[in-house]
Amino acid sequence: MAEHPAIPNEGHCNRHGQTDGVEEANRQFFNSAGIAEHYSERPGAVECARRLAAAMLRVYPFAEGETVVMDFACGTGLISRELAPHAKSIVGVDISQNMVDMYNLSVRNQGISPDEMRAVCISAIKEDEEHLKGMAFDVIVCANAYHHFTSIDNVTKCLVSYLKHGGSLLVADIVKDRSSQDAFPPNVGHIVPHRGGFTAEEIRNAFESAGLHNFSLTEATKARARHATEPVTFFTARGDK
């Protein structure tokens, strides 16, 4: 494999759908001056997104002109931009207004219609969220954000409510093992409650508790944390409604 991309600093995406202080801490962090504006410039960010999107394309049959996608915890749209050529439309969802603004600015600058690609800011993920009313998606993707969620069970159940019958949830995050314990520094615990990532069993339980079936989890790529001695492994998980 080519040289491992660096894991972007400060946790890759935002937290959603929680009721404790971690959600607000994430919102404040990602709305801080300069974070969204320079988010895509972090070392390794673009390459990591490219590899994770490629892994998603391997496990789900995206179809240009057909597949309707939600990019949950979309940030500035790194994953969305990789998937856009393979989808009919993408709606990014994030709790940070600054991130959403940068996402939509990038879309406008590329001359892309909001009917094809846009982002909305929500206060938290929940069923019947105002900005998502009436929407249903063929696939929902969430890359490098589950480690920000205190309860991945709650988030997964809410996401499943927005899937069409037969739709799929794709989650990419860090495999919990010896090397993953150094993926994030200790001082980000207030925004990254799962600093060591997840085991396959933890993700399987969250998916199956939400009513998903046909669970699969495969290695997506490896990346190096700036302060870690070994590369960290990322997984891609899929479950079908």
Disulfide bonds with the S-S distance in Angstrom:
none
